[in-house]
Amino acid sequence: MNAPTFASLQNKYRRITFGWVFFLLFVGTVFLANWLVSNVGVQLEEGGPHLLPIFSLMVPSGVLAVGLGFTLRDLVQRNLGTRYSAIAVLIGAGLSALLSPALALASGASFLISELLDLGVYTPLRKKNLMVAVIASNLVGLVVDSILFLTLAFGMSSLTFLPGQIIGKLLMTILVLPIVWVIDRQDRARAVAWAQLNRVIDEELDRRYKA
């Protein structure tokens, strides 16, 4: 009976370790998104977002990090729980206050509200299919987050950048999906391996008991 106990503890330790790695990366993307939109690209008007071209659209440069952040948020929730993904948002927004209190408020509020929506999309789906859960939650989150962030940070006039904001985040989501696929495959393979190990142990114990 020691082997299954050790296996479960090992699996729990692995989840926690990876969870904290994803947590730190998520905090970093929240801060990085605000730094990018404040510093990288072309600023068309004073106080407006810095923009980068994606296809034929001018896109707030922070989308390069936010699209990745949505996936990291889901991975934090998967490994550590929803509470920790919310804490990561608050820490990232707090660090962003060093750049701009307005950006910190806008990013914190938009991420937290999209986090609430995520509970209704990602959480029910994650145990069935991680890829579907990540895609569905990101699609919901990137629309809501984009509208809230642009409005709170730069005013209603900035909604002209909404199509580019959504496309940019969607593109980043697509780029990280192969990583999510690898994680999902590894978890499924590990679950099968532990199930086989437990079956072998149960059969051996049963054989010895009957002997």
N, C-alpha and C positions, 0 to 999 in steps of 0.2 A: 504493500500500500504506500510505501515511501516514494516510489517513482512517480505516480500520478500527482502526489502532493508537490514534489519538487518541480515537476513539469508545469503545474499551474502557477507556482510562485515565480518560476523563470519567465513564463509568459507575461505575468503581471508586471514584473520588473522591466521587461522589454517595452511594454506599452507605456509605462510611466517615463522611462528614459526617452523614448521617441517623442512622447507627449511634450516633455519640457523642451526638447529641441525645436519642435514645431511652435511651441509657445514663444520662445525667444525670437524665432524667425518672424512670427506674426507681429509681435511688438515692433520689430525692426521695419516691417513693411508699412505699418501705420505711420511711423515717423518718416520713413523714406518717401512715402506718397506725398506728404505735406511738404517735405523739403524739395522734392522735384517740382511740384506745382508752384513753389515760391521762387525757384532759382533756375530751372532748366528749360530752355526753349525761348520762344518769342512772346513778349508781352505786348498785346495790341493796344491796351489802355492802362493808365495808371490804376493800380489796385486790382487789376484783373488777373486771371490765371496765366501762367506761362504755358505756351502751346507748342506741340510738336505735330508735324504732318504724318498722318496715317492714311494711306491711299489718297483720296482727294479731300480729306477732311482735316481740319485743325483740331487737335485733341488736347485737353489739359494733360500735362505730362505725368501727373500723379497716377494716371490709369495704369502705367507700366507696373507699379507696385500693388495697386489695389486689386487688380485681377488676380494676382498671385495670392494676395492676402485673403480673399474669399476662400480659396482652397485650403490654405493653412488654417484658417478659422475652423473649417469643418474637421480637419485632422486633429486640431487641439481638442475640439468637443468629443471626437471619437475616442481619444486616448486618455484625456483627463476629465472631461465633463464640461457642460455648458458654462458653469460658474467661471472656469479658468479662461475660456475664450472671452467672456465679458471683462474679466480682470485685465487681460492682455490689451483689449481696446482702451480701457481707462489709462493704463500705463503708457501706451503709445500716444494717446491724445495728450496726456500730461507732459510727455517729453516734447510733443509738438508745440506746446505753449511757449517753449523757448524760441520758436520761430515766429509764431503768431497766435495770440489767444483766440482770434476769430477762426482760424483754421483748426485749432485744437477743439473748439466747441463744435464746429461743423462736422469734422471727421468723427469725433466721439459720438455725437448724436446720430449721425447717419449710420455708423457701424452698429450701434446698439439697437436701433430700430430694425435694421435689416437682420440683426441677430435674433430678435423676437420672431420675425417672420420665418427665419431659418428653423426655429423650433417646430413649426408646422409643416416644414417641407423635408429638411435633411434628416431630422431625428427619427421620424417614422420609417424612412426609406433605408437608412444606413445599414440595418441588419439584413436587409434583403439583397441589396446591391449597392456597393459603395460608389461605383461609377455613376449610376443613375442618380443617386442621392446628391453627389457633388454637382453634377450638371444641373439638376433641377433647382437646387438651392442657390447656385450661382446665378442662374437666369433670373430668379426672383430678386435676389439680393442686389445684383448689379443695376437693375432698373430703379429700384427704390432708393438705393444708396446714391446713385447719380443725381436724381432729382433733388434729394434732400441736401446733399453736399453742395452742389452748385448754387442752390437757392440761398442756403444759410451762409456760405462763404463769400459769394460774389454777387448775390442779388438775382432777381428774376430775369434780368437781361442776359445772364450767362447761360440760360437754358438753350440758347442757340447752339451751344456746344454739346447738348445732350446726345444727339445721334453719334457723334464721334466718341463721346465718353463711353457709351454703351458698347460700341464696336470695339474700342480699344480694350476694355475689360474682358469682353467676350474672346478676343484674340488671345489675351494672356491666359485665360482659363483653358482654352484649347491647347496651348503650348505645354501646360503642366499636367494635362490629362494622362499622358504616358506614365508619369511618375505615380499618379493615383492608381493606374492599372497595375503597375508592378507591386505596389503595396497591397492591393486587394488580392492579387494572385498569391503573394507570399503568405498572407494571412489564411487564405483558403487552404493552401498546401500544408501549412503548419497545423491547422485544425484537423485535417485528414490524418496527418502523421500522429498527433496526440490520440486521436480516436483509435487508430490501429494499435498504438502502444498499449492503451488501456484494455483493448480487447485481448491482446496477447497475455497481458498480466492476469486478467480475469480467467482466461482459459487455463493458465498455469496454476493459479490458486485453486481452481475447481478440480484440476487433475490431481493435485496433491491432497486435496480434501477427500476425494473419493478413494485415493490410494490408502 
